Amino acid sequence: MDFHQLKVFREAARSGSFTRSSERLRLSQSTVSLHIKSLEEELGVPLFLRARRRVILTEAGQRLLPFADRILQELKNADMTLRELSGADCGAIRLGSGATTVTYLLPKILNAFQRRYPQIELIVTTGSTEELAQAVHLQTVDMAIVMEPVHPSLAIEILPILREELVYVTGGSHQLASKSTLAPKEIARTPFIAFLRGSAMQALVDRSFQAMGVFPRVTMEMENTEAIKALVRAGLGAAILPLCSIAGAQGYGLRAMRIRGFPMERNLALALPKLKVVPQAIERFSTQLAKALAGKTVAEIRAERAAKA
């Protein structure tokens, strides 16, 4: 088994197609097929079921995939670490984050890092907290910004970086829009636009409503903050959103209110894999990210947590 075989295997597993993986890897399809066949013969098990236009991982392939991810990630980390010895700032950093955080909190941070280290490629992917925490655990991303709580069984480090206020939002012409604060009973009758059921954000909102003893009528479920804002702006209901998403011009046509006696917030954390050796580029970026959002470096956050333990 060699790294080239694993790289081809991983790309084929991700794309579900030998043709697409050959295009992405800039190899001929016959070369991709040969690498997979050689790997299967060496391991003594089939890794893919071949269909007409796609390939599907067998149980053996599913078990191999997380190992391939970790091996190739460690190879990338080793390459970055050794290149740094020559003073070269290069390589790629993969960051995972929720879409709201990417949209409203990260652009300036990413831009500042890219201007300072133009030779380092930043690759940003979005997903749910559960998906991102698992990606850090499998080392398919270098770090992620997630919502707490995070499943404790994963082999990752969780560092709190930001407490973000959540507010109750209506359209500017809504009958409640003239108020700055609301009593819980005032929101019960307004149609509510929710995040997708099962998401970490909606679970947090549901817990808040349960604490208030109110259960607004959910009329729509959306996965995208901008979509929710558009519907609220159109007068189709109210929502609970991060304050950052409606700050300044982003809140045009919307009205944010707090609910008396029930402050709401979400806690964002930086999820990092537990590595013995961390490439300097990844260390630099995680520190800059933490400092921008928490006002502290990663080392300072770790020291504070250790002092409280």
C-alpha positions in Angstrom: 0.0 0.0 0.0 1.4 3.4 -1.0 0.4 7.0 -0.7 -0.6 7.3 -4.3 -3.0 4.4 -4.0 -4.5 5.9 -0.9 -4.9 9.3 -2.5 -6.7 7.7 -5.5 -8.8 5.6 -3.3 -9.9 8.6 -1.2 -10.8 10.7 -4.2 -12.8 7.9 -5.8 -14.6 7.3 -2.5 -15.5 11.0 -2.2 -16.6 11.5 -5.8 -18.3 8.1 -6.2 -16.8 7.9 -9.7 -13.6 6.7 -11.2 -14.2 9.2 -14.1 -14.6 12.2 -11.8 -11.7 11.2 -9.6 -9.4 10.8 -12.7 -10.4 14.4 -13.7 -9.7 15.9 -10.3 -6.4 14.0 -9.9 -5.4 14.7 -13.6 -4.9 11.0 -14.2 -6.3 8.8 -16.9 -9.3 6.7 -15.9 -7.3 3.5 -16.6 -4.6 4.7 -14.2 -7.2 5.3 -11.5 -8.7 1.8 -12.1 -5.2 0.2 -12.0 -4.4 1.9 -8.6 -7.6 0.7 -7.1 -7.2 -2.8 -8.5 -3.7 -3.0 -7.1 -4.8 -1.8 -3.7 -7.7 -4.3 -3.6 -5.3 -7.2 -4.6 -2.8 -6.2 -2.0 -5.4 -6.0 0.8 -7.3 -9.1 -0.5 -10.8 -7.5 -0.3 -12.9 -5.5 -2.8 -13.1 -1.8 -1.8 -15.8 -0.7 -4.3 -18.9 -2.1 -5.9 -18.8 -1.1 -9.6 -22.1 0.1 -11.0 -22.8 1.4 -14.5 -21.9 5.1 -13.8 -20.7 5.1 -10.2 -18.8 3.2 -7.6 -20.0 2.5 -4.1 -17.8 1.7 -1.1 -18.0 -1.8 0.3 -17.8 -2.4 4.0 -14.0 -2.8 3.7 -13.8 0.5 1.8 -15.8 2.2 4.4 -13.5 1.0 7.1 -10.4 2.0 5.2 -11.5 5.5 4.4 -11.0 7.1 7.8 -7.5 5.6 8.0 -6.7 6.9 4.5 -7.9 10.4 5.6 -5.7 10.4 8.7 -2.6 9.0 6.9 -2.8 11.6 4.1 -3.4 14.4 6.6 -0.3 13.4 8.6 1.6 13.3 5.4 0.5 16.8 4.6 1.4 18.0 8.1 4.8 16.4 7.8 5.4 18.1 4.5 4.3 21.5 5.9 6.5 21.1 9.0 9.6 20.2 7.1 9.1 23.0 4.5 8.9 25.4 7.5 12.4 24.5 8.5 13.6 26.2 5.3 11.6 29.3 6.2 8.9 28.7 3.6 5.4 29.7 4.4 3.3 27.4 2.2 0.8 24.6 2.2 -2.9 24.5 2.7 -5.1 25.0 5.8 -8.6 23.5 5.8 -11.1 25.2 8.1 -14.6 24.0 8.8 -17.3 26.3 10.0 -21.0 26.9 10.2 -22.4 29.0 7.3 -23.5 31.8 9.6 -20.0 32.1 11.1 -18.4 32.1 7.7 -20.7 34.8 6.4 -20.7 37.3 9.2 -17.6 36.7 11.4 -14.8 35.2 9.2 -14.3 37.3 6.1 -12.0 40.0 7.7 -10.1 37.4 9.6 -9.5 35.2 6.5 -8.5 38.2 4.5 -6.0 39.5 7.1 -4.3 36.1 7.3 -4.2 35.7 3.5 -2.6 39.1 3.0 0.0 38.2 5.6 0.7 34.7 4.3 -0.2 34.8 0.6 1.6 31.5 -0.1 -0.7 29.6 2.3 -3.9 28.4 0.8 -7.1 28.6 2.9 -9.8 26.1 2.2 -13.1 26.7 4.0 -15.9 24.2 4.1 -19.3 24.5 5.9 -21.4 22.0 7.7 -23.3 21.3 10.9 -21.5 21.1 14.3 -21.8 17.4 14.3 -20.3 17.0 10.8 -17.5 19.5 11.6 -16.5 17.9 14.9 -16.4 14.5 13.2 -14.2 16.0 10.4 -11.7 17.3 13.0 -11.7 13.9 14.7 -11.0 12.2 11.3 -8.5 15.0 10.4 -10.3 15.7 7.1 -10.1 19.4 8.3 -7.3 21.0 10.3 -9.7 22.8 12.6 -13.3 23.9 12.9 -15.5 26.5 14.6 -18.4 24.7 16.2 -21.2 25.3 18.6 -20.9 23.9 22.1 -21.7 21.3 23.4 -19.7 18.9 21.4 -19.8 15.1 21.8 -17.2 14.3 24.4 -16.1 10.9 23.0 -14.3 12.5 20.0 -10.6 12.8 20.1 -10.5 16.5 19.7 -9.7 19.6 21.7 -12.4 22.1 22.3 -11.4 25.7 23.1 -14.2 28.3 23.8 -13.7 31.4 21.7 -16.9 33.4 21.6 -20.2 33.9 23.3 -22.6 35.3 20.7 -25.9 36.9 21.6 -29.1 35.6 20.0 -32.1 37.9 19.5 -35.7 37.6 18.6 -36.2 39.1 15.1 -39.3 40.4 13.3 -39.9 42.4 10.2 -39.8 46.2 10.6 -43.5 46.6 10.2 -44.5 43.8 12.6 -46.8 44.8 15.4 -44.1 43.9 18.0 -41.4 45.9 16.1 -41.9 49.1 18.1 -40.7 47.4 21.3 -37.1 46.8 22.4 -37.9 43.9 24.8 -40.7 41.4 24.9 -42.4 39.2 27.5 -42.3 35.5 26.7 -46.1 35.3 26.2 -45.9 38.0 23.5 -44.0 35.7 21.1 -46.3 32.7 21.5 -48.8 33.8 18.9 -46.4 34.9 16.1 -45.6 32.3 13.4 -42.0 31.2 13.8 -39.4 30.4 11.2 -37.0 27.8 12.5 -33.6 26.3 11.6 -33.7 22.7 10.4 -34.9 20.3 13.0 -32.0 18.4 14.5 -29.5 21.1 13.9 -27.4 22.3 16.9 -28.8 25.8 16.5 -32.5 24.8 16.5 -31.8 22.5 19.5 -30.5 25.5 21.4 -33.6 27.6 20.3 -35.9 24.8 21.4 -34.3 24.7 24.8 -34.7 28.5 25.2 -38.4 28.2 24.3 -38.8 25.4 26.8 -37.2 27.4 29.6 -39.7 30.3 28.8 -42.6 27.9 28.8 -43.7 29.0 25.3 -44.0 27.0 22.1 -44.4 29.2 19.0 -46.1 27.7 15.9 -43.3 26.7 13.5 -44.5 27.5 10.0 -41.2 27.0 8.1 -37.8 25.4 8.6 -34.7 26.7 6.8 -31.0 25.8 6.9 -29.7 29.2 5.8 -29.7 32.4 7.9 -30.1 34.6 4.9 -33.2 32.6 3.8 -34.7 33.1 7.2 -33.9 36.8 7.2 -35.6 37.2 3.8 -38.8 35.4 5.0 -38.8 37.4 8.2 -38.3 40.7 6.3 -41.3 39.7 4.1 -43.5 39.5 7.2 -43.9 35.7 7.1 -42.9 35.1 10.7 -40.3 35.8 13.4 -37.0 34.0 14.1 -34.2 33.8 16.7 -30.9 34.7 15.0 -27.3 35.6 16.0 -27.0 39.3 16.6 -24.0 39.5 14.2 -26.3 38.4 11.3 -28.5 41.5 11.6 -25.9 44.1 12.7 -25.6 47.3 10.6 -26.8 47.2 7.0 -27.3 43.4 7.3 -30.3 44.1 9.5 -32.1 46.3 6.9 -35.9 45.8 7.3 -35.5 43.8 10.4 -36.1 44.6 14.1 -34.1 42.8 16.9 -35.6 42.4 20.4 -34.5 40.8 23.6 -36.9 38.6 25.7 -37.2 39.8 29.3 -35.7 37.5 31.8 -34.3 35.1 29.2 -31.0 36.2 27.7 -30.0 33.9 24.9 -26.6 33.1 23.5 -24.7 30.5 21.7 -21.1 29.5 22.6 -18.7 29.0 19.7 -15.5 27.0 20.2 -12.4 26.1 18.2 -12.1 22.4 17.6 -8.6 21.1 17.0 -7.3 17.6 16.5 -5.0 16.2 19.2 -1.7 16.2 17.3 1.8 15.6 18.8 3.3 17.9 16.1 1.4 20.8 14.7 2.6 22.6 11.5 3.6 26.2 12.3 1.1 27.5 9.6 -1.8 25.8 11.3 -0.6 27.0 14.7 -0.4 30.6 13.4 -3.8 30.5 11.9 -5.5 29.0 14.9 -3.9 31.6 17.1 -4.9 34.5 14.8 -8.5 33.1 14.7 -8.7 32.7 18.4 -7.3 36.2 19.0 -9.7 37.8 16.6 -12.8 36.1 18.1 -11.8 35.7 21.7 -9.2 38.4 22.2 -6.8 35.7 23.4 -4.3 33.3 21.9 -4.8 29.6 21.8 -2.1 29.2 24.5 -3.8 31.7 26.7 -7.2 29.9 26.4 -5.5 26.6 27.2 -3.8 28.2 30.3 -7.1 29.6 31.6 -8.8 26.3 31.2 -6.0 24.5 33.0 -6.2 27.0 35.9 -9.9 26.3 36.3 -9.5 22.5 36.2 
